[in-house]
Amino acid sequence: MEGTPRGAGTQRRGRRIMMTGHELDAFLAEQRTCRVATVDQDGRPHVSPLWFAWDGTSLWLYSLTRSRRWADLRRDPRLAVVVDDGHDYGELRGAELSGTAVFVGEAPRTGEPCPELDAMERLFAVKYFGIDTLPHDGRHAWLRLTPDAVASWDFRKMAAPDA
């Protein structure tokens, strides 16, 4: 439904401050850092910051393949990601996306042709490096999260009389 965030049906509380689909897309496109939560082999959570790109449907994460996060996701691909912004309480906004990670392309990524990654690598290169082609260092690889659930908030809406 136009203007309704994907996965919004899972958000029971805070509908007044929930982002619309358009707001969520704009927010995720402009933010630079997310926090990725995984679970280790003993069931302990692990949270780490990571750069990402949003394509309107999926969150793309460019992760070190020799990281704890990568090892956790190889064992258990479930993850949650939080992207947030704001300084004062009334400015806070963000989104939590959760689902299953999908590994895309070679790991680690060395630049072998992968049509599924062409647009995303271009988007990522422009967003973070201001260039058109993503340099491959042989240490990172791609994860895609197409969220099963999305919860969002924008506390700026609390001040609006017709929110």
C-alpha positions as CSV (number, residue, x, y, z in Angstrom):
1,M,0.0,0.0,0.0
2,E,1.4,3.4,-1.0
3,G,3.0,5.3,1.9
4,T,2.9,2.3,4.2
5,P,6.3,0.9,5.3
6,R,7.1,-2.7,4.4
7,G,6.7,-4.8,7.5
8,A,4.6,-2.1,9.2
9,G,2.0,-4.7,10.1
10,T,4.5,-6.0,12.7
11,Q,4.7,-2.6,14.5
12,R,1.9,-2.5,17.0
13,R,2.9,0.4,19.1
14,G,3.9,3.9,18.0
15,R,1.9,4.1,14.8
16,R,1.7,7.8,15.4
17,I,5.4,8.2,15.1
18,M,6.0,5.4,12.6
19,M,7.6,6.5,9.3
20,T,5.7,6.1,6.1
21,G,7.2,4.1,3.3
22,H,8.5,7.2,1.6
23,E,10.0,8.6,4.8
24,L,11.7,5.3,5.6
25,D,13.2,5.1,2.1
26,A,14.5,8.6,2.3
27,F,15.9,8.0,5.8
28,L,17.7,4.8,4.9
29,A,19.1,6.3,1.8
30,E,20.7,9.3,3.6
31,Q,22.1,7.5,6.7
32,R,25.6,6.1,6.6
33,T,26.0,3.7,9.6
34,C,23.9,1.0,11.0
35,R,24.3,-1.4,13.9
36,V,24.1,-5.1,13.0
37,A,23.1,-7.6,15.7
38,T,24.0,-11.3,15.3
39,V,24.0,-14.2,17.7
40,D,27.1,-16.3,18.4
41,Q,27.3,-20.0,18.8
42,D,26.6,-19.8,22.5
43,G,23.5,-17.6,21.9
44,R,25.2,-14.4,23.0
45,P,24.3,-11.2,21.0
46,H,27.0,-9.4,19.1
47,V,26.4,-5.8,17.8
48,S,28.7,-4.0,15.5
49,P,28.6,-0.9,13.3
50,L,28.7,-1.2,9.5
51,W,28.2,0.9,6.4
52,F,25.2,-0.1,4.3
53,A,23.1,0.9,1.2
54,W,19.3,0.7,0.8
55,D,17.8,-0.1,-2.6
56,G,14.2,0.5,-1.6
57,T,13.6,-3.2,-0.8
58,S,16.7,-4.6,0.8
59,L,19.5,-3.4,3.0
60,W,23.0,-4.3,1.6
61,L,25.9,-4.7,4.0
62,Y,29.5,-4.8,2.9
63,S,31.2,-6.9,5.7
64,L,34.6,-8.1,6.4
65,T,34.6,-11.9,5.8
66,R,37.0,-12.5,8.7
67,S,34.8,-10.8,11.2
68,R,32.8,-12.2,14.1
69,R,29.7,-10.9,12.4
70,W,30.4,-12.9,9.2
71,A,31.1,-16.1,11.2
72,D,28.0,-15.6,13.3
73,L,25.8,-15.2,10.1
74,R,27.4,-18.2,8.5
75,R,26.3,-20.3,11.5
76,D,22.9,-18.5,12.0
77,P,21.8,-16.1,9.2
78,R,19.2,-14.3,11.4
79,L,20.0,-10.7,12.1
80,A,18.6,-7.4,13.2
81,V,19.8,-4.0,12.1
82,V,19.2,-0.6,13.6
83,V,19.7,2.7,11.8
84,D,19.1,5.8,13.9
85,D,19.7,9.5,14.1
86,G,19.0,12.5,16.3
87,H,20.6,14.3,19.2
88,D,17.8,15.6,21.4
89,Y,14.9,13.4,22.4
90,G,12.4,15.2,20.1
91,E,14.7,14.7,17.1
92,L,15.2,10.9,17.5
93,R,14.2,8.8,14.5
94,G,15.2,5.4,13.3
95,A,14.3,1.9,12.0
96,E,14.9,-1.6,13.1
97,L,14.9,-4.2,10.3
98,S,15.1,-7.9,10.9
99,G,15.2,-11.1,8.9
100,T,17.6,-13.5,7.3
101,A,21.0,-12.5,5.7
102,V,21.6,-13.8,2.2
103,F,25.2,-14.0,1.0
104,V,25.6,-12.5,-2.5
105,G,28.5,-12.9,-4.8
106,E,32.0,-14.2,-4.1
107,A,33.4,-14.2,-0.6
108,P,35.7,-12.4,-0.3
109,R,34.8,-10.1,-3.1
110,T,37.6,-9.6,-5.7
111,G,35.6,-8.1,-8.5
112,E,34.5,-11.2,-10.4
113,P,31.4,-10.3,-12.6
114,C,28.2,-10.5,-10.6
115,P,25.3,-8.8,-12.3
116,E,23.2,-8.8,-9.1
117,L,25.8,-6.6,-7.5
118,D,26.4,-4.1,-10.3
119,A,23.9,-1.5,-9.3
120,M,24.5,-1.9,-5.5
121,E,28.3,-1.6,-5.8
122,R,27.8,1.6,-7.9
123,L,25.4,3.0,-5.3
124,F,27.8,2.1,-2.4
125,A,30.8,3.6,-4.2
126,V,29.1,6.9,-4.8
127,K,27.6,7.1,-1.3
128,Y,30.8,6.4,0.6
129,F,33.7,7.2,-1.7
130,G,32.3,9.7,-4.3
131,I,33.4,7.4,-7.2
132,D,31.6,5.2,-9.7
133,T,33.4,1.9,-9.2
134,L,33.8,0.2,-5.9
135,P,37.4,-0.9,-5.3
136,H,37.6,-4.5,-4.1
137,D,40.1,-5.3,-1.4
138,G,39.7,-9.1,-1.2
139,R,38.5,-8.8,2.4
140,H,34.9,-7.8,2.2
141,A,31.8,-9.4,0.7
142,W,28.1,-8.7,0.4
143,L,25.1,-9.5,2.6
144,R,21.5,-8.7,1.7
145,L,18.8,-8.3,4.2
146,T,15.3,-8.1,2.8
147,P,13.5,-7.5,6.1
148,D,10.7,-9.7,7.4
149,A,9.8,-7.0,9.9
150,V,10.4,-3.3,10.2
151,A,9.7,-1.0,13.1
152,S,10.4,2.7,12.7
153,W,10.0,5.9,14.7
154,D,10.3,9.6,14.2
155,F,9.9,11.5,17.4
156,R,9.7,14.8,15.5
157,K,6.1,13.8,14.7
158,M,5.1,14.0,18.3
159,A,5.4,17.8,18.1
160,A,3.2,18.0,15.0
161,P,-0.5,18.6,15.9
162,D,-1.9,16.6,13.0
163,A,0.6,13.7,13.2
